[in-house]
Amino acid sequence: MAELGSDNFDQELTLSLLGSENEALDQIEAAIKRIEDGSYGQCEDCGKQIPESRLEAIPYTALCVRCAAQRKKATNYKPNEEALALGPGLG
Ligand SMILES: [Zn+2]
């Protein structure tokens, strides 16, 4: 029984890791589509140009820093991209 429990734990861990990988892949695919239709680098929410420094840090982001922060506030979800942009130790 102990082994079974451990297997379940590993499986859940693997599934959650795969989940975030799929999310990143979705964002990358969406970014490629934006490159194709010419809207890459434009904020999805406010339509303004996303600063180059942010695109360098997070090439697949669809939002400028301000809109990303607003969405974070509004939905309380934790986008990994914000942690990446701010660097470790500030989140
Ligand atoms: Zn914006």
PDB file of the backbone (N, CA, C, O) and the ligand in Angstrom, with CONECT records:
HET     ZN  A 101       1
ATOM      1  N   MET A   1       0.835  -1.207   0.000  1.00  0.00           N
ATOM      2  CA  MET A   1       0.000   0.000   0.000  1.00  0.00           C
ATOM      3  C   MET A   1       0.874   1.263   0.000  1.00  0.00           C
ATOM      4  O   MET A   1       0.555   2.264  -0.642  1.00  0.00           O
ATOM      5  N   ALA A   2       1.967   1.183   0.729  1.00  0.00           N
ATOM      6  CA  ALA A   2       2.848   2.352   0.796  1.00  0.00           C
ATOM      7  C   ALA A   2       3.406   2.655  -0.594  1.00  0.00           C
ATOM      8  O   ALA A   2       3.535   3.812  -0.993  1.00  0.00           O
ATOM      9  N   GLU A   3       3.734   1.579  -1.322  1.00  0.00           N
ATOM     10  CA  GLU A   3       4.284   1.780  -2.659  1.00  0.00           C
ATOM     11  C   GLU A   3       3.256   2.379  -3.602  1.00  0.00           C
ATOM     12  O   GLU A   3       3.565   3.236  -4.429  1.00  0.00           O
ATOM     13  N   LEU A   4       2.013   1.900  -3.455  1.00  0.00           N
ATOM     14  CA  LEU A   4       0.942   2.417  -4.298  1.00  0.00           C
ATOM     15  C   LEU A   4       0.765   3.921  -4.072  1.00  0.00           C
ATOM     16  O   LEU A   4       0.638   4.699  -5.017  1.00  0.00           O
ATOM     17  N   GLY A   5       0.762   4.309  -2.782  1.00  0.00           N
ATOM     18  CA  GLY A   5       0.612   5.730  -2.465  1.00  0.00           C
ATOM     19  C   GLY A   5       1.718   6.554  -3.084  1.00  0.00           C
ATOM     20  O   GLY A   5       1.477   7.641  -3.609  1.00  0.00           O
ATOM     21  N   SER A   6       2.925   6.037  -3.023  1.00  0.00           N
ATOM     22  CA  SER A   6       4.061   6.748  -3.574  1.00  0.00           C
ATOM     23  C   SER A   6       3.929   6.892  -5.089  1.00  0.00           C
ATOM     24  O   SER A   6       4.258   7.932  -5.660  1.00  0.00           O
ATOM     25  N   ASP A   7       3.441   5.825  -5.726  1.00  0.00           N
ATOM     26  CA  ASP A   7       3.243   5.886  -7.178  1.00  0.00           C
ATOM     27  C   ASP A   7       2.235   6.967  -7.547  1.00  0.00           C
ATOM     28  O   ASP A   7       2.435   7.731  -8.492  1.00  0.00           O
ATOM     29  N   ASN A   8       1.148   7.014  -6.780  1.00  0.00           N
ATOM     30  CA  ASN A   8       0.139   8.034  -7.053  1.00  0.00           C
ATOM     31  C   ASN A   8       0.709   9.430  -6.917  1.00  0.00           C
ATOM     32  O   ASN A   8       0.416  10.325  -7.709  1.00  0.00           O
ATOM     33  N   PHE A   9       1.523   9.592  -5.902  1.00  0.00           N
ATOM     34  CA  PHE A   9       2.124  10.912  -5.688  1.00  0.00           C
ATOM     35  C   PHE A   9       2.998  11.288  -6.883  1.00  0.00           C
ATOM     36  O   PHE A   9       2.916  12.402  -7.399  1.00  0.00           O
ATOM     37  N   ASP A  10       3.841  10.336  -7.320  1.00  0.00           N
ATOM     38  CA  ASP A  10       4.706  10.599  -8.465  1.00  0.00           C
ATOM     39  C   ASP A  10       3.893  10.954  -9.705  1.00  0.00           C
ATOM     40  O   ASP A  10       4.244  11.848 -10.475  1.00  0.00           O
ATOM     41  N   GLN A  11       2.788  10.217  -9.870  1.00  0.00           N
ATOM     42  CA  GLN A  11       1.956  10.441 -11.044  1.00  0.00           C
ATOM     43  C   GLN A  11       1.349  11.852 -11.019  1.00  0.00           C
ATOM     44  O   GLN A  11       1.321  12.551 -12.031  1.00  0.00           O
ATOM     45  N   GLU A  12       0.867  12.248  -9.835  1.00  0.00           N
ATOM     46  CA  GLU A  12       0.279  13.581  -9.732  1.00  0.00           C
ATOM     47  C   GLU A  12       1.326  14.654  -9.995  1.00  0.00           C
ATOM     48  O   GLU A  12       1.057  15.655 -10.659  1.00  0.00           O
ATOM     49  N   LEU A  13       2.524  14.430  -9.463  1.00  0.00           N
ATOM     50  CA  LEU A  13       3.602  15.385  -9.652  1.00  0.00           C
ATOM     51  C   LEU A  13       3.920  15.511 -11.146  1.00  0.00           C
ATOM     52  O   LEU A  13       4.078  16.612 -11.674  1.00  0.00           O
ATOM     53  N   THR A  14       4.010  14.360 -11.810  1.00  0.00           N
ATOM     54  CA  THR A  14       4.317  14.357 -13.237  1.00  0.00           C
ATOM     55  C   THR A  14       3.224  15.083 -14.019  1.00  0.00           C
ATOM     56  O   THR A  14       3.506  15.862 -14.929  1.00  0.00           O
ATOM     57  N   LEU A  15       1.964  14.810 -13.645  1.00  0.00           N
ATOM     58  CA  LEU A  15       0.857  15.439 -14.354  1.00  0.00           C
ATOM     59  C   LEU A  15       0.889  16.950 -14.186  1.00  0.00           C
ATOM     60  O   LEU A  15       0.623  17.691 -15.132  1.00  0.00           O
ATOM     61  N   SER A  16       1.216  17.409 -12.971  1.00  0.00           N
ATOM     62  CA  SER A  16       1.212  18.852 -12.757  1.00  0.00           C
ATOM     63  C   SER A  16       2.373  19.498 -13.511  1.00  0.00           C
ATOM     64  O   SER A  16       2.252  20.623 -13.997  1.00  0.00           O
ATOM     65  N   LEU A  17       3.490  18.789 -13.608  1.00  0.00           N
ATOM     66  CA  LEU A  17       4.612  19.315 -14.378  1.00  0.00           C
ATOM     67  C   LEU A  17       4.251  19.394 -15.855  1.00  0.00           C
ATOM     68  O   LEU A  17       4.551  20.378 -16.531  1.00  0.00           O
ATOM     69  N   LEU A  18       3.605  18.345 -16.341  1.00  0.00           N
ATOM     70  CA  LEU A  18       3.192  18.334 -17.740  1.00  0.00           C
ATOM     71  C   LEU A  18       2.203  19.460 -18.005  1.00  0.00           C
ATOM     72  O   LEU A  18       2.227  20.082 -19.067  1.00  0.00           O
ATOM     73  N   GLY A  19       1.331  19.717 -17.030  1.00  0.00           N
ATOM     74  CA  GLY A  19       0.338  20.766 -17.182  1.00  0.00           C
ATOM     75  C   GLY A  19       0.982  22.114 -17.446  1.00  0.00           C
ATOM     76  O   GLY A  19       0.559  22.844 -18.342  1.00  0.00           O
ATOM     77  N   SER A  20       2.014  22.449 -16.662  1.00  0.00           N
ATOM     78  CA  SER A  20       2.621  23.762 -16.862  1.00  0.00           C
ATOM     79  C   SER A  20       3.427  23.788 -18.157  1.00  0.00           C
ATOM     80  O   SER A  20       3.549  24.832 -18.798  1.00  0.00           O
ATOM     81  N   GLU A  21       3.981  22.627 -18.542  1.00  0.00           N
ATOM     82  CA  GLU A  21       4.692  22.577 -19.818  1.00  0.00           C
ATOM     83  C   GLU A  21       3.736  22.850 -20.977  1.00  0.00           C
ATOM     84  O   GLU A  21       4.059  23.586 -21.910  1.00  0.00           O
ATOM     85  N   ASN A  22       2.550  22.240 -20.896  1.00  0.00           N
ATOM     86  CA  ASN A  22       1.564  22.458 -21.947  1.00  0.00           C
ATOM     87  C   ASN A  22       1.149  23.915 -22.021  1.00  0.00           C
ATOM     88  O   ASN A  22       0.934  24.453 -23.107  1.00  0.00           O
ATOM     89  N   GLU A  23       1.038  24.549 -20.872  1.00  0.00           N
ATOM     90  CA  GLU A  23       0.675  25.954 -20.844  1.00  0.00           C
ATOM     91  C   GLU A  23       1.725  26.791 -21.552  1.00  0.00           C
ATOM     92  O   GLU A  23       1.395  27.673 -22.345  1.00  0.00           O
ATOM     93  N   ALA A  24       2.988  26.516 -21.266  1.00  0.00           N
ATOM     94  CA  ALA A  24       4.071  27.252 -21.906  1.00  0.00           C
ATOM     95  C   ALA A  24       4.053  26.999 -23.413  1.00  0.00           C
ATOM     96  O   ALA A  24       4.250  27.914 -24.211  1.00  0.00           O
ATOM     97  N   LEU A  25       3.811  25.741 -23.786  1.00  0.00           N
ATOM     98  CA  LEU A  25       3.757  25.411 -25.215  1.00  0.00           C
ATOM     99  C   LEU A  25       2.621  26.164 -25.895  1.00  0.00           C
ATOM    100  O   LEU A  25       2.780  26.672 -27.004  1.00  0.00           O
ATOM    101  N   ASP A  26       1.461  26.233 -25.216  1.00  0.00           N
ATOM    102  CA  ASP A  26       0.328  26.976 -25.764  1.00  0.00           C
ATOM    103  C   ASP A  26       0.708  28.434 -26.007  1.00  0.00           C
ATOM    104  O   ASP A  26       0.369  29.020 -27.035  1.00  0.00           O
ATOM    105  N   GLN A  27       1.423  29.008 -25.029  1.00  0.00           N
ATOM    106  CA  GLN A  27       1.804  30.416 -25.160  1.00  0.00           C
ATOM    107  C   GLN A  27       2.789  30.608 -26.297  1.00  0.00           C
ATOM    108  O   GLN A  27       2.735  31.602 -27.021  1.00  0.00           O
ATOM    109  N   ILE A  28       3.701  29.635 -26.449  1.00  0.00           N
ATOM    110  CA  ILE A  28       4.681  29.728 -27.530  1.00  0.00           C
ATOM    111  C   ILE A  28       3.981  29.609 -28.887  1.00  0.00           C
ATOM    112  O   ILE A  28       4.284  30.345 -29.826  1.00  0.00           O
ATOM    113  N   GLU A  29       3.035  28.663 -28.967  1.00  0.00           N
ATOM    114  CA  GLU A  29       2.286  28.501 -30.220  1.00  0.00           C
ATOM    115  C   GLU A  29       1.498  29.755 -30.551  1.00  0.00           C
ATOM    116  O   GLU A  29       1.431  30.169 -31.708  1.00  0.00           O
ATOM    117  N   ALA A  30       0.899  30.361 -29.526  1.00  0.00           N
ATOM    118  CA  ALA A  30       0.140  31.596 -29.742  1.00  0.00           C
ATOM    119  C   ALA A  30       1.069  32.711 -30.219  1.00  0.00           C
ATOM    120  O   ALA A  30       0.693  33.531 -31.057  1.00  0.00           O
ATOM    121  N   ALA A  31       2.300  32.731 -29.668  1.00  0.00           N
ATOM    122  CA  ALA A  31       3.264  33.754 -30.076  1.00  0.00           C
ATOM    123  C   ALA A  31       3.651  33.572 -31.540  1.00  0.00           C
ATOM    124  O   ALA A  31       3.791  34.546 -32.279  1.00  0.00           O
ATOM    125  N   ILE A  32       3.825  32.312 -31.954  1.00  0.00           N
ATOM    126  CA  ILE A  32       4.171  32.037 -33.356  1.00  0.00           C
ATOM    127  C   ILE A  32       3.046  32.513 -34.267  1.00  0.00           C
ATOM    128  O   ILE A  32       3.300  33.063 -35.339  1.00  0.00           O
ATOM    129  N   LYS A  33       1.799  32.301 -33.840  1.00  0.00           N
ATOM    130  CA  LYS A  33       0.665  32.770 -34.647  1.00  0.00           C
ATOM    131  C   LYS A  33       0.667  34.295 -34.747  1.00  0.00           C
ATOM    132  O   LYS A  33       0.346  34.865 -35.790  1.00  0.00           O
ATOM    133  N   ARG A  34       1.037  34.945 -33.636  1.00  0.00           N
ATOM    134  CA  ARG A  34       1.081  36.416 -33.654  1.00  0.00           C
ATOM    135  C   ARG A  34       2.191  36.908 -34.588  1.00  0.00           C
ATOM    136  O   ARG A  34       2.038  37.932 -35.254  1.00  0.00           O
ATOM    137  N   ILE A  35       3.313  36.170 -34.633  1.00  0.00           N
ATOM    138  CA  ILE A  35       4.380  36.537 -35.573  1.00  0.00           C
ATOM    139  C   ILE A  35       3.835  36.428 -37.000  1.00  0.00           C
ATOM    140  O   ILE A  35       4.084  37.294 -37.839  1.00  0.00           O
ATOM    141  N   GLU A  36       3.081  35.338 -37.264  1.00  0.00           N
ATOM    142  CA  GLU A  36       2.564  35.101 -38.611  1.00  0.00           C
ATOM    143  C   GLU A  36       1.556  36.171 -39.027  1.00  0.00           C
ATOM    144  O   GLU A  36       1.556  36.614 -40.175  1.00  0.00           O
ATOM    145  N   ASP A  37       0.691  36.590 -38.088  1.00  0.00           N
ATOM    146  CA  ASP A  37      -0.321  37.586 -38.493  1.00  0.00           C
ATOM    147  C   ASP A  37       0.141  39.022 -38.235  1.00  0.00           C
ATOM    148  O   ASP A  37      -0.612  39.972 -38.453  1.00  0.00           O
ATOM    149  N   GLY A  38       1.389  39.172 -37.768  1.00  0.00           N
ATOM    150  CA  GLY A  38       1.982  40.502 -37.674  1.00  0.00           C
ATOM    151  C   GLY A  38       1.654  41.262 -36.403  1.00  0.00           C
ATOM    152  O   GLY A  38       1.991  42.441 -36.289  1.00  0.00           O
ATOM    153  N   SER A  39       1.004  40.616 -35.442  1.00  0.00           N
ATOM    154  CA  SER A  39       0.659  41.332 -34.216  1.00  0.00           C
ATOM    155  C   SER A  39       1.625  41.014 -33.077  1.00  0.00           C
ATOM    156  O   SER A  39       1.403  41.407 -31.932  1.00  0.00           O
ATOM    157  N   TYR A  40       2.698  40.297 -33.408  1.00  0.00           N
ATOM    158  CA  TYR A  40       3.662  39.943 -32.363  1.00  0.00           C
ATOM    159  C   TYR A  40       4.313  41.196 -31.788  1.00  0.00           C
ATOM    160  O   TYR A  40       4.696  42.105 -32.524  1.00  0.00           O
ATOM    161  N   GLY A  41       4.435  41.230 -30.462  1.00  0.00           N
ATOM    162  CA  GLY A  41       5.052  42.375 -29.815  1.00  0.00           C
ATOM    163  C   GLY A  41       4.038  43.424 -29.393  1.00  0.00           C
ATOM    164  O   GLY A  41       4.385  44.433 -28.779  1.00  0.00           O
ATOM    165  N   GLN A  42       2.776  43.170 -29.731  1.00  0.00           N
ATOM    166  CA  GLN A  42       1.713  44.090 -29.355  1.00  0.00           C
ATOM    167  C   GLN A  42       0.956  43.505 -28.166  1.00  0.00           C
ATOM    168  O   GLN A  42       0.650  42.313 -28.143  1.00  0.00           O
ATOM    169  N   CYS A  43       0.657  44.342 -27.184  1.00  0.00           N
ATOM    170  CA  CYS A  43      -0.054  43.850 -26.006  1.00  0.00           C
ATOM    171  C   CYS A  43      -1.483  43.441 -26.382  1.00  0.00           C
ATOM    172  O   CYS A  43      -2.213  44.174 -27.049  1.00  0.00           O
ATOM    173  N   GLU A  44      -1.846  42.243 -25.925  1.00  0.00           N
ATOM    174  CA  GLU A  44      -3.149  41.692 -26.252  1.00  0.00           C
ATOM    175  C   GLU A  44      -4.284  42.506 -25.617  1.00  0.00           C
ATOM    176  O   GLU A  44      -5.387  42.564 -26.160  1.00  0.00           O
ATOM    177  N   ASP A  45      -4.013  43.121 -24.489  1.00  0.00           N
ATOM    178  CA  ASP A  45      -5.058  43.830 -23.756  1.00  0.00           C
ATOM    179  C   ASP A  45      -5.172  45.298 -24.152  1.00  0.00           C
ATOM    180  O   ASP A  45      -6.271  45.766 -24.451  1.00  0.00           O
ATOM    181  N   CYS A  46      -4.052  46.042 -24.161  1.00  0.00           N
ATOM    182  CA  CYS A  46      -4.123  47.479 -24.402  1.00  0.00           C
ATOM    183  C   CYS A  46      -3.679  47.850 -25.815  1.00  0.00           C
ATOM    184  O   CYS A  46      -3.880  48.985 -26.246  1.00  0.00           O
ATOM    185  N   GLY A  47      -3.071  46.894 -26.548  1.00  0.00           N
ATOM    186  CA  GLY A  47      -2.701  47.147 -27.932  1.00  0.00           C
ATOM    187  C   GLY A  47      -1.417  47.929 -28.104  1.00  0.00           C
ATOM    188  O   GLY A  47      -1.006  48.217 -29.229  1.00  0.00           O
ATOM    189  N   LYS A  48      -0.776  48.279 -26.986  1.00  0.00           N
ATOM    190  CA  LYS A  48       0.474  49.021 -27.081  1.00  0.00           C
ATOM    191  C   LYS A  48       1.641  48.074 -27.356  1.00  0.00           C
ATOM    192  O   LYS A  48       1.558  46.865 -27.142  1.00  0.00           O
ATOM    193  N   GLN A  49       2.731  48.674 -27.838  1.00  0.00           N
ATOM    194  CA  GLN A  49       3.925  47.893 -28.115  1.00  0.00           C
ATOM    195  C   GLN A  49       4.540  47.385 -26.813  1.00  0.00           C
ATOM    196  O   GLN A  49       4.750  48.159 -25.879  1.00  0.00           O
ATOM    197  N   ILE A  50       4.825  46.100 -26.754  1.00  0.00           N
ATOM    198  CA  ILE A  50       5.497  45.546 -25.575  1.00  0.00           C
ATOM    199  C   ILE A  50       6.981  45.895 -25.664  1.00  0.00           C
ATOM    200  O   ILE A  50       7.597  45.668 -26.705  1.00  0.00           O
ATOM    201  N   PRO A  51       7.573  46.443 -24.592  1.00  0.00           N
ATOM    202  CA  PRO A  51       8.989  46.842 -24.648  1.00  0.00           C
ATOM    203  C   PRO A  51       9.893  45.680 -25.033  1.00  0.00           C
ATOM    204  O   PRO A  51       9.668  44.533 -24.645  1.00  0.00           O
ATOM    205  N   GLU A  52      10.936  46.013 -25.819  1.00  0.00           N
ATOM    206  CA  GLU A  52      11.832  44.969 -26.312  1.00  0.00           C
ATOM    207  C   GLU A  52      12.486  44.187 -25.179  1.00  0.00           C
ATOM    208  O   GLU A  52      12.709  42.981 -25.293  1.00  0.00           O
ATOM    209  N   SER A  53      12.793  44.887 -24.076  1.00  0.00           N
ATOM    210  CA  SER A  53      13.460  44.209 -22.954  1.00  0.00           C
ATOM    211  C   SER A  53      12.561  43.117 -22.387  1.00  0.00           C
ATOM    212  O   SER A  53      13.043  42.070 -21.956  1.00  0.00           O
ATOM    213  N   ARG A  54      11.238  43.368 -22.389  1.00  0.00           N
ATOM    214  CA  ARG A  54      10.309  42.354 -21.895  1.00  0.00           C
ATOM    215  C   ARG A  54      10.207  41.192 -22.875  1.00  0.00           C
ATOM    216  O   ARG A  54      10.130  40.034 -22.465  1.00  0.00           O
ATOM    217  N   LEU A  55      10.206  41.500 -24.163  1.00  0.00           N
ATOM    218  CA  LEU A  55      10.131  40.434 -25.168  1.00  0.00           C
ATOM    219  C   LEU A  55      11.393  39.582 -25.153  1.00  0.00           C
ATOM    220  O   LEU A  55      11.357  38.386 -25.444  1.00  0.00           O
ATOM    221  N   GLU A  56      12.511  40.220 -24.808  1.00  0.00           N
ATOM    222  CA  GLU A  56      13.747  39.438 -24.705  1.00  0.00           C
ATOM    223  C   GLU A  56      13.682  38.487 -23.514  1.00  0.00           C
ATOM    224  O   GLU A  56      14.151  37.351 -23.585  1.00  0.00           O
ATOM    225  N   ALA A  57      13.092  38.968 -22.416  1.00  0.00           N
ATOM    226  CA  ALA A  57      12.987  38.140 -21.214  1.00  0.00           C
ATOM    227  C   ALA A  57      11.941  37.046 -21.393  1.00  0.00           C
ATOM    228  O   ALA A  57      12.154  35.903 -20.988  1.00  0.00           O
ATOM    229  N   ILE A  58      10.808  37.401 -22.003  1.00  0.00           N
ATOM    230  CA  ILE A  58       9.704  36.456 -22.195  1.00  0.00           C
ATOM    231  C   ILE A  58       9.221  36.555 -23.632  1.00  0.00           C
ATOM    232  O   ILE A  58       8.239  37.244 -23.905  1.00  0.00           O
ATOM    233  N   PRO A  59       9.897  35.876 -24.558  1.00  0.00           N
ATOM    234  CA  PRO A  59       9.602  36.064 -25.991  1.00  0.00           C
ATOM    235  C   PRO A  59       8.164  35.717 -26.372  1.00  0.00           C
ATOM    236  O   PRO A  59       7.658  36.216 -27.377  1.00  0.00           O
ATOM    237  N   TYR A  60       7.501  34.871 -25.588  1.00  0.00           N
ATOM    238  CA  TYR A  60       6.152  34.444 -25.970  1.00  0.00           C
ATOM    239  C   TYR A  60       5.058  35.200 -25.234  1.00  0.00           C
ATOM    240  O   TYR A  60       3.890  34.821 -25.315  1.00  0.00           O
ATOM    241  N   THR A  61       5.413  36.265 -24.516  1.00  0.00           N
ATOM    242  CA  THR A  61       4.381  36.968 -23.752  1.00  0.00           C
ATOM    243  C   THR A  61       3.424  37.708 -24.684  1.00  0.00           C
ATOM    244  O   THR A  61       3.821  38.204 -25.738  1.00  0.00           O
ATOM    245  N   ALA A  62       2.154  37.771 -24.274  1.00  0.00           N
ATOM    246  CA  ALA A  62       1.150  38.464 -25.067  1.00  0.00           C
ATOM    247  C   ALA A  62       0.735  39.769 -24.411  1.00  0.00           C
ATOM    248  O   ALA A  62      -0.124  40.483 -24.928  1.00  0.00           O
ATOM    249  N   LEU A  63       1.346  40.081 -23.272  1.00  0.00           N
ATOM    250  CA  LEU A  63       0.901  41.241 -22.499  1.00  0.00           C
ATOM    251  C   LEU A  63       2.075  42.120 -22.103  1.00  0.00           C
ATOM    252  O   LEU A  63       3.173  41.621 -21.861  1.00  0.00           O
ATOM    253  N   CYS A  64       1.847  43.437 -22.034  1.00  0.00           N
ATOM    254  CA  CYS A  64       2.850  44.317 -21.472  1.00  0.00           C
ATOM    255  C   CYS A  64       2.871  44.134 -19.957  1.00  0.00           C
ATOM    256  O   CYS A  64       1.984  43.502 -19.383  1.00  0.00           O
ATOM    257  N   VAL A  65       3.891  44.694 -19.322  1.00  0.00           N
ATOM    258  CA  VAL A  65       4.062  44.484 -17.881  1.00  0.00           C
ATOM    259  C   VAL A  65       2.814  44.944 -17.122  1.00  0.00           C
ATOM    260  O   VAL A  65       2.338  44.260 -16.216  1.00  0.00           O
ATOM    261  N   ARG A  66       2.295  46.105 -17.502  1.00  0.00           N
ATOM    262  CA  ARG A  66       1.155  46.674 -16.793  1.00  0.00           C
ATOM    263  C   ARG A  66      -0.071  45.769 -16.889  1.00  0.00           C
ATOM    264  O   ARG A  66      -0.726  45.500 -15.882  1.00  0.00           O
ATOM    265  N   CYS A  67      -0.381  45.300 -18.092  1.00  0.00           N
ATOM    266  CA  CYS A  67      -1.571  44.465 -18.276  1.00  0.00           C
ATOM    267  C   CYS A  67      -1.386  43.102 -17.606  1.00  0.00           C
ATOM    268  O   CYS A  67      -2.335  42.534 -17.065  1.00  0.00           O
ATOM    269  N   ALA A  68      -0.159  42.587 -17.646  1.00  0.00           N
ATOM    270  CA  ALA A  68       0.107  41.310 -16.979  1.00  0.00           C
ATOM    271  C   ALA A  68      -0.116  41.452 -15.483  1.00  0.00           C
ATOM    272  O   ALA A  68      -0.675  40.561 -14.843  1.00  0.00           O
ATOM    273  N   ALA A  69       0.327  42.585 -14.923  1.00  0.00           N
ATOM    274  CA  ALA A  69       0.141  42.820 -13.490  1.00  0.00           C
ATOM    275  C   ALA A  69      -1.338  42.984 -13.171  1.00  0.00           C
ATOM    276  O   ALA A  69      -1.813  42.508 -12.140  1.00  0.00           O
ATOM    277  N   GLN A  70      -2.071  43.665 -14.064  1.00  0.00           N
ATOM    278  CA  GLN A  70      -3.503  43.857 -13.831  1.00  0.00           C
ATOM    279  C   GLN A  70      -4.245  42.531 -13.862  1.00  0.00           C
ATOM    280  O   GLN A  70      -5.121  42.284 -13.033  1.00  0.00           O
ATOM    281  N   ARG A  71      -3.893  41.670 -14.827  1.00  0.00           N
ATOM    282  CA  ARG A  71      -4.548  40.360 -14.899  1.00  0.00           C
ATOM    283  C   ARG A  71      -4.238  39.544 -13.658  1.00  0.00           C
ATOM    284  O   ARG A  71      -5.091  38.831 -13.130  1.00  0.00           O
ATOM    285  N   LYS A  72      -2.996  39.664 -13.206  1.00  0.00           N
ATOM    286  CA  LYS A  72      -2.592  38.936 -12.021  1.00  0.00           C
ATOM    287  C   LYS A  72      -3.436  39.378 -10.838  1.00  0.00           C
ATOM    288  O   LYS A  72      -3.897  38.552 -10.050  1.00  0.00           O
ATOM    289  N   LYS A  73      -3.634  40.674 -10.721  1.00  0.00           N
ATOM    290  CA  LYS A  73      -4.455  41.215  -9.642  1.00  0.00           C
ATOM    291  C   LYS A  73      -5.893  40.748  -9.789  1.00  0.00           C
ATOM    292  O   LYS A  73      -6.524  40.326  -8.820  1.00  0.00           O
ATOM    293  N   ALA A  74      -6.403  40.828 -11.009  1.00  0.00           N
ATOM    294  CA  ALA A  74      -7.821  40.549 -11.240  1.00  0.00           C
ATOM    295  C   ALA A  74      -8.154  39.084 -11.025  1.00  0.00           C
ATOM    296  O   ALA A  74      -9.184  38.765 -10.431  1.00  0.00           O
ATOM    297  N   THR A  75      -7.307  38.198 -11.493  1.00  0.00           N
ATOM    298  CA  THR A  75      -7.657  36.778 -11.457  1.00  0.00           C
ATOM    299  C   THR A  75      -6.927  36.034 -10.346  1.00  0.00           C
ATOM    300  O   THR A  75      -7.307  34.922  -9.977  1.00  0.00           O
ATOM    301  N   ASN A  76      -5.872  36.657  -9.814  1.00  0.00           N
ATOM    302  CA  ASN A  76      -5.081  36.031  -8.753  1.00  0.00           C
ATOM    303  C   ASN A  76      -4.412  34.744  -9.220  1.00  0.00           C
ATOM    304  O   ASN A  76      -4.060  33.903  -8.393  1.00  0.00           O
ATOM    305  N   TYR A  77      -4.232  34.575 -10.519  1.00  0.00           N
ATOM    306  CA  TYR A  77      -3.473  33.423 -10.982  1.00  0.00           C
ATOM    307  C   TYR A  77      -1.998  33.799 -10.997  1.00  0.00           C
ATOM    308  O   TYR A  77      -1.637  34.976 -10.976  1.00  0.00           O
ATOM    309  N   LYS A  78      -1.152  32.769 -11.034  1.00  0.00           N
ATOM    310  CA  LYS A  78       0.276  33.035 -10.887  1.00  0.00           C
ATOM    311  C   LYS A  78       1.013  32.754 -12.184  1.00  0.00           C
ATOM    312  O   LYS A  78       1.453  31.627 -12.410  1.00  0.00           O
ATOM    313  N   PRO A  79       1.154  33.746 -13.030  1.00  0.00           N
ATOM    314  CA  PRO A  79       1.874  33.498 -14.276  1.00  0.00           C
ATOM    315  C   PRO A  79       3.372  33.349 -14.005  1.00  0.00           C
ATOM    316  O   PRO A  79       3.992  34.195 -13.361  1.00  0.00           O
ATOM    317  N   ASN A  80       3.925  32.266 -14.508  1.00  0.00           N
ATOM    318  CA  ASN A  80       5.356  32.019 -14.313  1.00  0.00           C
ATOM    319  C   ASN A  80       6.183  33.130 -14.943  1.00  0.00           C
ATOM    320  O   ASN A  80       7.300  33.417 -14.512  1.00  0.00           O
ATOM    321  N   GLU A  81       5.615  33.747 -15.968  1.00  0.00           N
ATOM    322  CA  GLU A  81       6.390  34.737 -16.706  1.00  0.00           C
ATOM    323  C   GLU A  81       6.745  35.944 -15.829  1.00  0.00           C
ATOM    324  O   GLU A  81       7.791  36.565 -16.018  1.00  0.00           O
ATOM    325  N   GLU A  82       5.871  36.274 -14.870  1.00  0.00           N
ATOM    326  CA  GLU A  82       6.180  37.404 -14.005  1.00  0.00           C
ATOM    327  C   GLU A  82       7.379  37.105 -13.132  1.00  0.00           C
ATOM    328  O   GLU A  82       8.237  37.962 -12.922  1.00  0.00           O
ATOM    329  N   ALA A  83       7.435  35.880 -12.622  1.00  0.00           N
ATOM    330  CA  ALA A  83       8.570  35.471 -11.803  1.00  0.00           C
ATOM    331  C   ALA A  83       9.848  35.551 -12.628  1.00  0.00           C
ATOM    332  O   ALA A  83      10.889  35.978 -12.129  1.00  0.00           O
ATOM    333  N   LEU A  84       9.768  35.140 -13.892  1.00  0.00           N
ATOM    334  CA  LEU A  84      10.930  35.164 -14.767  1.00  0.00           C
ATOM    335  C   LEU A  84      11.368  36.592 -15.023  1.00  0.00           C
ATOM    336  O   LEU A  84      12.561  36.895 -15.040  1.00  0.00           O
ATOM    337  N   ALA A  85      10.391  37.472 -15.223  1.00  0.00           N
ATOM    338  CA  ALA A  85      10.715  38.847 -15.575  1.00  0.00           C
ATOM    339  C   ALA A  85      11.350  39.581 -14.402  1.00  0.00           C
ATOM    340  O   ALA A  85      12.255  40.396 -14.582  1.00  0.00           O
ATOM    341  N   LEU A  86      10.869  39.287 -13.209  1.00  0.00           N
ATOM    342  CA  LEU A  86      11.368  40.008 -12.039  1.00  0.00           C
ATOM    343  C   LEU A  86      12.640  39.377 -11.493  1.00  0.00           C
ATOM    344  O   LEU A  86      13.385  40.016 -10.749  1.00  0.00           O
ATOM    345  N   GLY A  87      12.889  38.121 -11.861  1.00  0.00           N
ATOM    346  CA  GLY A  87      14.068  37.437 -11.359  1.00  0.00           C
ATOM    347  C   GLY A  87      13.782  36.809 -10.006  1.00  0.00           C
ATOM    348  O   GLY A  87      12.781  37.124  -9.363  1.00  0.00           O
ATOM    349  N   PRO A  88      14.659  35.927  -9.584  1.00  0.00           N
ATOM    350  CA  PRO A  88      14.432  35.212  -8.323  1.00  0.00           C
ATOM    351  C   PRO A  88      14.604  36.139  -7.121  1.00  0.00           C
ATOM    352  O   PRO A  88      15.391  37.085  -7.153  1.00  0.00           O
ATOM    353  N   GLY A  89      13.858  35.850  -6.076  1.00  0.00           N
ATOM    354  CA  GLY A  89      14.043  36.571  -4.835  1.00  0.00           C
ATOM    355  C   GLY A  89      13.174  37.797  -4.669  1.00  0.00           C
ATOM    356  O   GLY A  89      13.148  38.403  -3.598  1.00  0.00           O
ATOM    357  N   LEU A  90      12.448  38.174  -5.740  1.00  0.00           N
ATOM    358  CA  LEU A  90      11.599  39.349  -5.645  1.00  0.00           C
ATOM    359  C   LEU A  90      10.121  38.990  -5.595  1.00  0.00           C
ATOM    360  O   LEU A  90       9.285  39.835  -5.274  1.00  0.00           O
ATOM    361  N   GLY A  91       9.802  37.761  -5.906  1.00  0.00           N
ATOM    362  CA  GLY A  91       8.414  37.370  -5.926  1.00  0.00           C
ATOM    363  C   GLY A  91       7.940  37.029  -4.528  1.00  0.00           C
ATOM    364  O   GLY A  91       6.777  36.672  -4.341  1.00  0.00           O
TER     365      GLY A  91
HETATM  366 ZN    ZN A 101      -0.944  46.210 -22.161  1.00  0.00          ZN2+
END
